[in-house]
Amino acid sequence: MKKTYAISNMECPNCAMILESIEDKLPGIRQISASYHKGQMTVEFDEEKVSEAQILAEVEKKGYRLG
């Protein structure tokens, strides 16, 4: 599955890198691409290994807000 989420408080390229690091924390994520210019993050993941809720919880743990 591939989903794109709006992230409201990314302020620099480092923010995008922090979000992309979630890929290493959760099994089942194939790829994360984040853009602070667009204020969004696209995640490609295996729904059988990781849930959307787990991904979004990790985003919030990193200090970012959806929307």
C-alpha positions, 0 to 999 in steps of 0.5 A, spaced: 500 500 500 502 507 498 499 513 502 501 520 502 500 524 508 500 532 510 505 533 515 503 540 518 510 542 522 516 540 517 520 546 517 527 544 514 530 538 510 532 535 517 525 534 518 524 530 512 530 526 514 527 525 521 521 522 518 524 518 513 528 514 519 521 511 521 523 506 515 528 503 519 524 502 526 518 499 523 518 492 519 514 492 513 515 499 511 518 499 504 520 506 503 518 513 506 519 519 502 518 526 505 518 533 503 518 539 507 517 543 501 510 540 500 509 538 507 508 531 506 510 524 507 509 518 502 509 511 505 509 505 501 508 499 506 506 492 507 499 492 511 500 485 513 506 487 517 505 494 519 499 498 520 497 505 518 496 506 525 503 504 527 506 509 522 502 515 524 503 513 532 511 513 530 510 520 526 507 523 532 513 520 537 517 524 532 514 530 534 510 531 527 503 533 526 498 530 521 494 535 517 
